[in-house]
Amino acid sequence: MTTREIVILPDAVLRQKCLPITEVNDEIRQLADDMLETMYAAPGIGLAASQIGVLKRIFVVDVAERGEGEEDKKEPRVFINPEITWSSEETAPYQEGCLSIPEIYEEVQRPVAIKVSYLNRDGEACELEADGLLATCIQHELDHLDGVLFIDYLSRLKRDRIMKKFQKAAKMRA
């Protein structure tokens, strides 16, 4: 497994739509493994392929609750070509952050429960009902595959302020 570099705002790749994966093969499984390694190293609870500059419809999550002394407890999940097939009318706010927008956390309103269909790491068709943090994380990562960022749910003023901060930082790095 390889830890990949995470793309940071304002990189244009974050705004691009990812392409469907036509075959789950060793290359895709290796990508999933690298993404998990990268997510854990960051550390984060979700990572979409576009966040490492790969425009494929795949993301990984791990929202396992780790108690004291359970740092090694992991529940990695791989979602290939995911599609939300149902979402609850009830919504709730959740404080979201993003590995591609470091140190920024804002409340985002999303459906509290969803149903998602996807292929797993082995290419098997799966369906999952999720709520709470897992549902929020899946929706956040699926947005990445469509070039949508959590800051897009904020007011224009907040979003513009965050964009300016990251554009300035990018100019300083260049």
N, CA and C atoms as a LAMMPS dump frame, in Angstrom:
ITEM: TIMESTEP
0
ITEM: NUMBER OF ATOMS
522
ITEM: BOX BOUNDS ff ff ff
-5.0000000000000000e+02 5.0000000000000000e+02
-5.0000000000000000e+02 5.0000000000000000e+02
-5.0000000000000000e+02 5.0000000000000000e+02
ITEM: ATOMS id mol type element x y z
1 1 1 N 0.845 -1.192 0
2 1 2 C 0 0 0
3 1 3 C 0.883 1.246 0
4 2 1 N 0.378 2.274 -0.632
5 2 2 C 1.108 3.523 -0.768
6 2 3 C 0.252 4.668 -0.26
7 3 1 N 0.874 5.556 0.503
8 3 2 C 0.187 6.767 0.928
9 3 3 C 0.328 7.78 -0.199
10 4 1 N -0.79 8.282 -0.68
11 4 2 C -0.787 9.244 -1.784
12 4 3 C -0.93 10.668 -1.238
13 5 1 N -0.553 11.626 -2.058
14 5 2 C -0.676 13.024 -1.677
15 5 3 C -2.13 13.478 -1.841
16 6 1 N -2.638 14.179 -0.847
17 6 2 C -4.018 14.675 -0.887
18 6 3 C -4.044 16.043 -1.565
19 7 1 N -4.949 16.178 -2.525
20 7 2 C -5.142 17.425 -3.261
21 7 3 C -5.847 18.43 -2.354
22 8 1 N -5.342 19.67 -2.357
23 8 2 C -5.887 20.715 -1.49
24 8 3 C -6.576 21.792 -2.337
25 9 1 N -7.682 22.329 -1.811
26 9 2 C -8.365 23.463 -2.417
27 9 3 C -7.339 24.563 -2.66
28 10 1 N -7.326 25.272 -3.781
29 10 2 C -8.319 25.382 -4.836
30 10 3 C -8.048 24.513 -6.067
31 11 1 N -7.317 23.417 -5.936
32 11 2 C -6.991 22.564 -7.091
33 11 3 C -8.263 22.227 -7.882
34 12 1 N -8.208 22.447 -9.196
35 12 2 C -9.377 22.285 -10.076
36 12 3 C -9.879 20.839 -10.147
37 13 1 N -9.02 19.856 -9.862
38 13 2 C -9.453 18.453 -9.933
39 13 3 C -10.598 18.18 -8.952
40 14 1 N -10.651 18.938 -7.868
41 14 2 C -11.711 18.746 -6.869
42 14 3 C -13.091 19.119 -7.41
43 15 1 N -13.13 19.872 -8.506
44 15 2 C -14.4 20.318 -9.09
45 15 3 C -14.812 19.479 -10.301
46 16 1 N -14.023 18.451 -10.61
47 16 2 C -14.335 17.628 -11.77
48 16 3 C -15.18 16.423 -11.374
49 17 1 N -16.011 15.992 -12.317
50 17 2 C -16.872 14.827 -12.105
51 17 3 C -16.063 13.561 -12.41
52 18 1 N -16.162 12.582 -11.533
53 18 2 C -15.432 11.323 -11.697
54 18 3 C -16.167 10.386 -12.648
55 19 1 N -15.407 9.544 -13.339
56 19 2 C -15.955 8.604 -14.313
57 19 3 C -16.251 7.252 -13.675
58 20 1 N -17.304 6.578 -14.145
59 20 2 C -17.629 5.251 -13.6
60 20 3 C -16.485 4.265 -13.833
61 21 1 N -16.371 3.322 -12.926
62 21 2 C -15.388 2.247 -13.047
63 21 3 C -16.058 1.107 -13.8
64 22 1 N -15.448 0.673 -14.901
65 22 2 C -16.067 -0.345 -15.753
66 22 3 C -15.743 -1.761 -15.307
67 23 1 N -14.612 -1.933 -14.607
68 23 2 C -14.217 -3.268 -14.153
69 23 3 C -13.46 -3.161 -12.834
70 24 1 N -13.869 -3.97 -11.859
71 24 2 C -13.155 -4.01 -10.587
72 24 3 C -12.056 -5.068 -10.73
73 25 1 N -10.832 -4.582 -10.89
74 25 2 C -9.679 -5.464 -11.101
75 25 3 C -8.596 -5.163 -10.056
76 26 1 N -7.429 -5.754 -10.22
77 26 2 C -6.346 -5.554 -9.253
78 26 3 C -5.929 -4.089 -9.145
79 27 1 N -5.96 -3.375 -10.255
80 27 2 C -5.592 -1.952 -10.25
81 27 3 C -6.568 -1.154 -9.369
82 28 1 N -7.853 -1.449 -9.467
83 28 2 C -8.863 -0.745 -8.662
84 28 3 C -8.735 -1.154 -7.19
85 29 1 N -8.491 -2.435 -6.931
86 29 2 C -8.298 -2.882 -5.54
87 29 3 C -7.068 -2.214 -4.928
88 30 1 N -5.997 -2.056 -5.724
89 30 2 C -4.784 -1.38 -5.242
90 30 3 C -5.091 0.089 -4.95
91 31 1 N -5.872 0.726 -5.824
92 31 2 C -6.288 2.114 -5.603
93 31 3 C -7.058 2.215 -4.285
94 32 1 N -7.998 1.3 -4.052
95 32 2 C -8.781 1.3 -2.803
96 32 3 C -7.864 1.15 -1.594
97 33 1 N -6.9 0.231 -1.675
98 33 2 C -5.96 0.023 -0.564
99 33 3 C -5.125 1.279 -0.308
100 34 1 N -4.646 1.914 -1.385
101 34 2 C -3.864 3.147 -1.254
102 34 3 C -4.714 4.255 -0.64
103 35 1 N -5.969 4.316 -1.05
104 35 2 C -6.858 5.35 -0.508
105 35 3 C -7.096 5.14 0.987
106 36 1 N -7.284 3.901 1.401
107 36 2 C -7.451 3.618 2.833
108 36 3 C -6.197 3.996 3.604
109 37 1 N -5.04 3.616 3.079
110 37 2 C -3.761 3.949 3.723
111 37 3 C -3.625 5.469 3.864
112 38 1 N -3.957 6.188 2.805
113 38 2 C -3.865 7.65 2.797
114 38 3 C -4.846 8.259 3.801
115 39 1 N -6.079 7.74 3.822
116 39 2 C -7.103 8.241 4.739
117 39 3 C -6.678 8.042 6.195
118 40 1 N -6.188 6.85 6.517
119 40 2 C -5.77 6.573 7.898
120 40 3 C -4.575 7.437 8.304
121 41 1 N -3.654 7.671 7.375
122 41 2 C -2.452 8.448 7.67
123 41 3 C -2.773 9.928 7.882
124 42 1 N -3.866 10.409 7.284
125 42 2 C -4.167 11.85 7.276
126 42 3 C -4.333 12.49 8.666
127 43 1 N -5.055 12.017 9.634
128 43 2 C -6.065 10.964 9.622
129 43 3 C -7.443 11.535 9.266
130 44 1 N -8.256 10.675 8.634
131 44 2 C -9.609 11.076 8.28
132 44 3 C -10.552 9.9 8.375
133 45 1 N -11.84 10.142 8.069
134 45 2 C -12.842 9.069 8.124
135 45 3 C -13.418 8.77 6.744
136 46 1 N -12.984 9.527 5.72
137 46 2 C -13.445 9.297 4.363
138 46 3 C -12.492 9.924 3.371
139 47 1 N -12.426 9.334 2.178
140 47 2 C -11.565 9.877 1.13
141 47 3 C -12.095 9.429 -0.223
142 48 1 N -12.294 10.397 -1.117
143 48 2 C -12.732 10.118 -2.482
144 48 3 C -11.518 10.12 -3.405
145 49 1 N -11.604 9.369 -4.504
146 49 2 C -10.478 9.26 -5.44
147 49 3 C -10.046 10.622 -5.975
148 50 1 N -10.992 11.519 -6.209
149 50 2 C -10.63 12.845 -6.727
150 50 3 C -9.716 13.602 -5.767
151 51 1 N -9.772 13.261 -4.477
152 51 2 C -8.942 13.932 -3.486
153 51 3 C -7.475 13.519 -3.577
154 52 1 N -7.193 12.479 -4.361
155 52 2 C -5.797 12.122 -4.631
156 52 3 C -5.524 12.26 -6.133
157 53 1 N -6.389 13.02 -6.814
158 53 2 C -6.175 13.333 -8.219
159 53 3 C -6.579 12.259 -9.204
160 54 1 N -7.369 11.275 -8.755
161 54 2 C -7.818 10.188 -9.625
162 54 3 C -9.314 10.37 -9.887
163 55 1 N -9.684 10.547 -11.145
164 55 2 C -11.083 10.838 -11.477
165 55 3 C -11.876 9.561 -11.764
166 56 1 N -11.996 8.718 -10.728
167 56 2 C -12.775 7.478 -10.799
168 56 3 C -13.803 7.489 -9.683
169 57 1 N -14.956 6.847 -9.92
170 57 2 C -16.059 6.854 -8.954
171 57 3 C -15.828 5.796 -7.87
172 58 1 N -14.967 6.157 -6.94
173 58 2 C -14.665 5.287 -5.803
174 58 3 C -14.333 6.154 -4.592
175 59 1 N -14.837 5.74 -3.43
176 59 2 C -14.412 6.376 -2.189
177 59 3 C -14.333 5.332 -1.093
178 60 1 N -13.629 5.686 -0.018
179 60 2 C -13.467 4.795 1.127
180 60 3 C -13.899 5.548 2.385
181 61 1 N -14.419 4.81 3.353
182 61 2 C -14.791 5.397 4.637
183 61 3 C -14.472 4.409 5.758
184 62 1 N -14.295 4.967 6.942
185 62 2 C -14.199 4.164 8.16
186 62 3 C -14.642 5.056 9.309
187 63 1 N -15.846 4.802 9.785
188 63 2 C -16.399 5.6 10.883
189 63 3 C -16.5 4.773 12.166
190 64 1 N -15.659 3.734 12.278
191 64 2 C -15.67 2.89 13.472
192 64 3 C -15.391 3.732 14.706
193 65 1 N -16.21 3.533 15.724
194 65 2 C -15.969 4.224 16.99
195 65 3 C -14.85 3.501 17.705
196 66 1 N -13.827 4.265 18.045
197 66 2 C -12.672 3.675 18.717
198 66 3 C -12.622 4.179 20.152
199 67 1 N -12.759 3.253 21.08
200 67 2 C -12.658 3.613 22.488
201 67 3 C -11.199 3.692 22.899
202 68 1 N -10.966 3.951 24.161
203 68 2 C -9.602 4.042 24.672
204 68 3 C -8.881 2.711 24.462
205 69 1 N -7.696 2.772 23.902
206 69 2 C -6.913 1.558 23.654
207 69 3 C -7.362 0.784 22.42
208 70 1 N -8.282 1.348 21.619
209 70 2 C -8.784 0.655 20.434
210 70 3 C -8.363 1.348 19.131
211 71 1 N -7.168 1.957 19.14
212 71 2 C -6.698 2.683 17.96
213 71 3 C -6.651 1.781 16.726
214 72 1 N -6.428 0.481 16.955
215 72 2 C -6.292 -0.455 15.839
216 72 3 C -7.633 -0.939 15.294
217 73 1 N -8.739 -0.616 15.977
218 73 2 C -10.054 -1.07 15.525
219 73 3 C -10.407 -0.347 14.225
220 74 1 N -10.591 -1.13 13.169
221 74 2 C -10.89 -0.531 11.876
222 74 3 C -12.074 -1.245 11.225
223 75 1 N -12.902 -0.468 10.551
224 75 2 C -14.024 -0.986 9.77
225 75 3 C -14.022 -0.31 8.4
226 76 1 N -12.983 -0.614 7.585
227 76 2 C -12.892 0.043 6.281
228 76 3 C -13.987 -0.426 5.336
229 77 1 N -14.525 0.528 4.578
230 77 2 C -15.533 0.227 3.565
231 77 3 C -15.116 0.888 2.259
232 78 1 N -15.302 0.147 1.165
233 78 2 C -14.977 0.647 -0.167
234 78 3 C -16.273 0.742 -0.964
235 79 1 N -16.512 1.887 -1.574
236 79 2 C -17.711 2.132 -2.372
237 79 3 C -17.293 2.446 -3.805
238 80 1 N -17.629 1.562 -4.736
239 80 2 C -17.304 1.747 -6.149
240 80 3 C -18.607 2.014 -6.906
241 81 1 N -18.607 3.039 -7.731
242 81 2 C -19.802 3.468 -8.48
243 81 3 C -21.031 3.6 -7.572
244 82 1 N -20.897 4.3 -6.444
245 82 2 C -22.02 4.409 -5.507
246 82 3 C -23.149 5.278 -6.044
247 83 1 N -24.344 4.945 -5.591
248 83 2 C -25.524 5.72 -5.988
249 83 3 C -26.52 5.708 -4.828
250 84 1 N -26.942 6.875 -4.402
251 84 2 C -27.955 6.956 -3.347
252 84 3 C -29.303 6.681 -3.99
253 85 1 N -29.98 5.636 -3.507
254 85 2 C -31.259 5.227 -4.086
255 85 3 C -32.452 5.725 -3.27
256 86 1 N -32.192 6.187 -2.055
257 86 2 C -33.251 6.72 -1.196
258 86 3 C -32.598 7.593 -0.137
259 87 1 N -33.283 8.664 0.23
260 87 2 C -32.829 9.464 1.369
261 87 3 C -34.041 9.958 2.14
262 88 1 N -33.861 10.08 3.434
263 88 2 C -34.969 10.493 4.309
264 88 3 C -35.309 11.96 4.071
265 89 1 N -36.57 12.289 4.335
266 89 2 C -36.977 13.696 4.259
267 89 3 C -36.41 14.46 5.445
268 90 1 N -36.241 13.744 6.561
269 90 2 C -35.697 14.381 7.764
270 90 3 C -34.216 14.683 7.556
271 91 1 N -33.832 15.902 7.919
272 91 2 C -32.429 16.291 7.816
273 91 3 C -31.917 16.692 9.187
274 92 1 N -30.597 16.761 9.299
275 92 2 C -29.988 17.198 10.548
276 92 3 C -28.633 17.834 10.221
277 93 1 N -28.223 18.785 11.049
278 93 2 C -26.913 19.404 10.829
279 93 3 C -25.793 18.518 11.375
280 94 1 N -24.662 18.566 10.718
281 94 2 C -23.48 17.854 11.213
282 94 3 C -22.26 18.711 10.915
283 95 1 N -21.362 18.8 11.87
284 95 2 C -20.131 19.567 11.693
285 95 3 C -19.197 18.762 10.794
286 96 1 N -18.982 19.256 9.562
287 96 2 C -18.155 18.546 8.599
288 96 3 C -16.819 19.239 8.402
289 97 1 N -15.844 18.42 8.06
290 97 2 C -14.523 18.898 7.677
291 97 3 C -14.119 18.094 6.457
292 98 1 N -12.959 18.414 5.894
293 98 2 C -12.527 17.729 4.675
294 98 3 C -11.003 17.729 4.607
295 99 1 N -10.432 16.586 4.239
296 99 2 C -8.978 16.491 4.134
297 99 3 C -8.429 17.417 3.048
298 100 1 N -9.253 17.773 2.073
299 100 2 C -8.826 18.686 1.001
300 100 3 C -9.05 20.159 1.359
301 101 1 N -9.693 20.4 2.503
302 101 2 C -9.927 21.766 2.987
303 101 3 C -9.535 21.771 4.47
304 102 1 N -8.231 21.592 4.75
305 102 2 C -7.791 21.397 6.134
306 102 3 C -8.145 22.552 7.073
307 103 1 N -8.468 22.17 8.296
308 103 2 C -8.714 23.083 9.415
309 103 3 C -9.983 23.923 9.275
310 104 1 N -10.856 23.559 8.341
311 104 2 C -12.141 24.256 8.187
312 104 3 C -13.243 23.272 8.571
313 105 1 N -14.101 23.687 9.496
314 105 2 C -15.223 22.858 9.941
315 105 3 C -16.471 23.726 9.981
316 106 1 N -17.529 23.25 9.336
317 106 2 C -18.783 23.999 9.296
318 106 3 C -19.952 23.022 9.348
319 107 1 N -21.09 23.513 9.858
320 107 2 C -22.295 22.686 9.903
321 107 3 C -22.939 22.601 8.527
322 108 1 N -23.299 21.369 8.138
323 108 2 C -23.975 21.117 6.865
324 108 3 C -25.232 20.311 7.165
325 109 1 N -26.328 20.693 6.543
326 109 2 C -27.615 20.011 6.718
327 109 3 C -27.737 18.922 5.642
328 110 1 N -27.939 17.679 6.055
329 110 2 C -28.09 16.572 5.111
330 110 3 C -29.179 15.616 5.616
331 111 1 N -29.706 14.761 4.721
332 111 2 C -30.643 13.721 5.171
333 111 3 C -30 12.852 6.254
334 112 1 N -30.792 12.478 7.273
335 112 2 C -30.251 11.697 8.388
336 112 3 C -30.082 10.222 8.047
337 113 1 N -30.823 9.738 7.034
338 113 2 C -30.727 8.326 6.653
339 113 3 C -30.744 8.224 5.126
340 114 1 N -30.005 7.232 4.626
341 114 2 C -29.931 7.006 3.181
342 114 3 C -29.858 5.51 2.896
343 115 1 N -30.104 5.185 1.633
344 115 2 C -29.861 3.841 1.133
345 115 3 C -28.936 4.031 -0.069
346 116 1 N -27.86 3.262 -0.11
347 116 2 C -26.885 3.414 -1.184
348 116 3 C -26.6 2.059 -1.826
349 117 1 N -26.526 2.037 -3.147
350 117 2 C -26.117 0.823 -3.855
351 117 3 C -24.729 1.088 -4.428
352 118 1 N -23.89 0.045 -4.471
353 118 2 C -22.5 0.206 -4.874
354 118 3 C -21.873 -1.16 -5.117
355 119 1 N -20.676 -1.148 -5.636
356 119 2 C -19.869 -2.363 -5.73
357 119 3 C -18.833 -2.301 -4.618
358 120 1 N -18.545 -3.445 -4.008
359 120 2 C -17.52 -3.463 -2.967
360 120 3 C -16.147 -3.715 -3.593
361 121 1 N -15.136 -3.876 -2.768
362 121 2 C -13.748 -4.068 -3.21
363 121 3 C -13.592 -5.283 -4.117
364 122 1 N -14.47 -6.271 -3.958
365 122 2 C -14.412 -7.49 -4.769
366 122 3 C -15.312 -7.41 -6.003
367 123 1 N -15.958 -6.255 -6.223
368 123 2 C -16.822 -6.081 -7.387
369 123 3 C -18.222 -6.636 -7.207
370 124 1 N -18.577 -6.99 -5.966
371 124 2 C -19.909 -7.535 -5.684
372 124 3 C -20.904 -6.389 -5.482
373 125 1 N -22.098 -6.541 -6.044
374 125 2 C -23.15 -5.538 -5.871
375 125 3 C -23.657 -5.578 -4.439
376 126 1 N -23.742 -4.411 -3.818
377 126 2 C -24.18 -4.312 -2.426
378 126 3 C -25.189 -3.178 -2.285
379 127 1 N -25.962 -3.26 -1.207
380 127 2 C -26.861 -2.179 -0.844
381 127 3 C -26.727 -1.987 0.657
382 128 1 N -26.722 -0.754 1.092
383 128 2 C -26.512 -0.449 2.5
384 128 3 C -27.476 0.643 2.93
385 129 1 N -28.124 0.429 4.083
386 129 2 C -28.907 1.48 4.71
387 129 3 C -28.018 2.08 5.782
388 130 1 N -27.916 3.404 5.778
389 130 2 C -27.022 4.072 6.724
390 130 3 C -27.727 5.265 7.345
391 131 1 N -27.343 5.558 8.581
392 131 2 C -27.824 6.767 9.233
393 131 3 C -26.689 7.358 10.049
394 132 1 N -26.96 8.506 10.662
395 132 2 C -25.957 9.138 11.504
396 132 3 C -24.681 9.51 10.754
397 133 1 N -23.552 9.322 11.436
398 133 2 C -22.257 9.715 10.879
399 133 3 C -21.949 8.988 9.578
400 134 1 N -22.276 7.699 9.489
401 134 2 C -21.998 6.949 8.262
402 134 3 C -22.77 7.547 7.076
403 135 1 N -24.042 7.875 7.271
404 135 2 C -24.838 8.476 6.198
405 135 3 C -24.253 9.823 5.777
406 136 1 N -23.849 10.629 6.747
407 136 2 C -23.24 11.933 6.452
408 136 3 C -21.954 11.758 5.672
409 137 1 N -21.12 10.835 6.113
410 137 2 C -19.826 10.593 5.47
411 137 3 C -20.014 10.11 4.024
412 138 1 N -20.938 9.191 3.808
413 138 2 C -21.202 8.678 2.455
414 138 3 C -21.66 9.821 1.542
415 139 1 N -22.574 10.66 2.032
416 139 2 C -23.071 11.777 1.221
417 139 3 C -21.95 12.77 0.907
418 140 1 N -21.092 13.033 1.89
419 140 2 C -19.966 13.948 1.71
420 140 3 C -19.012 13.41 0.632
421 141 1 N -18.659 12.126 0.728
422 141 2 C -17.715 11.536 -0.233
423 141 3 C -18.347 11.394 -1.618
424 142 1 N -19.611 11.05 -1.678
425 142 2 C -20.299 10.944 -2.97
426 142 3 C -20.354 12.311 -3.664
427 143 1 N -20.527 13.37 -2.883
428 143 2 C -20.471 14.721 -3.451
429 143 3 C -19.128 14.956 -4.149
430 144 1 N -18.032 14.513 -3.52
431 144 2 C -16.703 14.673 -4.133
432 144 3 C -16.659 14.071 -5.531
433 145 1 N -17.299 12.92 -5.714
434 145 2 C -17.272 12.246 -7.011
435 145 3 C -17.99 13.056 -8.086
436 146 1 N -18.834 14.002 -7.652
437 146 2 C -19.556 14.872 -8.577
438 146 3 C -18.972 16.288 -8.611
439 147 1 N -17.81 16.476 -7.988
440 147 2 C -17.157 17.783 -7.99
441 147 3 C -17.782 18.787 -7.038
442 148 1 N -18.512 18.287 -6.039
443 148 2 C -19.179 19.148 -5.059
444 148 3 C -18.42 19.049 -3.729
445 149 1 N -18.204 20.209 -3.105
446 149 2 C -17.512 20.257 -1.815
447 149 3 C -18.482 20.68 -0.716
448 150 1 N -18.17 20.312 0.517
449 150 2 C -19.098 20.654 1.605
450 150 3 C -19.262 22.159 1.758
451 151 1 N -18.284 22.938 1.344
452 151 2 C -18.413 24.395 1.457
453 151 3 C -19.47 24.946 0.492
454 152 1 N -19.863 24.133 -0.499
455 152 2 C -20.914 24.561 -1.429
456 152 3 C -22.277 24.667 -0.746
457 153 1 N -22.414 24.062 0.426
458 153 2 C -23.665 24.113 1.189
459 153 3 C -23.716 25.324 2.12
460 154 1 N -22.633 26.075 2.181
461 154 2 C -22.555 27.23 3.076
462 154 3 C -23.075 28.478 2.373
463 155 1 N -23.221 29.539 3.133
464 155 2 C -23.616 30.816 2.532
465 155 3 C -22.512 31.261 1.581
466 156 1 N -22.89 32.084 0.625
467 156 2 C -21.903 32.567 -0.361
468 156 3 C -20.76 33.309 0.332
469 157 1 N -21.077 34.098 1.347
470 157 2 C -20.071 34.859 2.079
471 157 3 C -19.037 33.932 2.725
472 158 1 N -19.512 32.908 3.444
473 158 2 C -18.594 31.961 4.093
474 158 3 C -17.756 31.213 3.061
475 159 1 N -18.414 30.748 1.999
476 159 2 C -17.718 29.994 0.953
477 159 3 C -16.636 30.86 0.294
478 160 1 N -16.974 32.097 -0.04
479 160 2 C -16.003 33.005 -0.676
480 160 3 C -14.816 33.281 0.243
481 161 1 N -15.08 33.445 1.518
482 161 2 C -14.009 33.703 2.493
483 161 3 C -13.047 32.501 2.547
484 162 1 N -13.603 31.301 2.572
485 162 2 C -12.769 30.086 2.613
486 162 3 C -11.965 29.959 1.314
487 163 1 N -12.614 30.189 0.175
488 163 2 C -11.92 30.099 -1.123
489 163 3 C -10.757 31.086 -1.193
490 164 1 N -10.98 32.322 -0.752
491 164 2 C -9.917 33.336 -0.786
492 164 3 C -8.736 32.912 0.073
493 165 1 N -9.024 32.349 1.228
494 165 2 C -7.958 31.9 2.136
495 165 3 C -7.095 30.833 1.451
496 166 1 N -7.74 29.87 0.791
497 166 2 C -6.988 28.783 0.159
498 166 3 C -6.309 29.226 -1.141
499 167 1 N -6.907 30.167 -1.851
500 167 2 C -6.254 30.71 -3.053
501 167 3 C -4.995 31.472 -2.685
502 168 1 N -5.058 32.224 -1.606
503 168 2 C -3.889 32.978 -1.121
504 168 3 C -2.785 32.016 -0.688
505 169 1 N -3.159 30.972 0.041
506 169 2 C -2.176 29.972 0.491
507 169 3 C -1.523 29.273 -0.706
508 170 1 N -2.315 28.986 -1.746
509 170 2 C -1.778 28.325 -2.937
510 170 3 C -0.765 29.227 -3.651
511 171 1 N -1.049 30.528 -3.719
512 171 2 C -0.116 31.465 -4.351
513 171 3 C 1.198 31.526 -3.569
514 172 1 N 1.104 31.459 -2.249
515 172 2 C 2.309 31.504 -1.423
516 172 3 C 3.163 30.253 -1.588
517 173 1 N 2.496 29.105 -1.854
518 173 2 C 3.233 27.843 -2.063
519 173 3 C 3.903 27.809 -3.429
520 174 1 N 3.307 28.519 -4.397
521 174 2 C 3.794 28.456 -5.793
522 174 3 C 5.116 29.195 -5.98
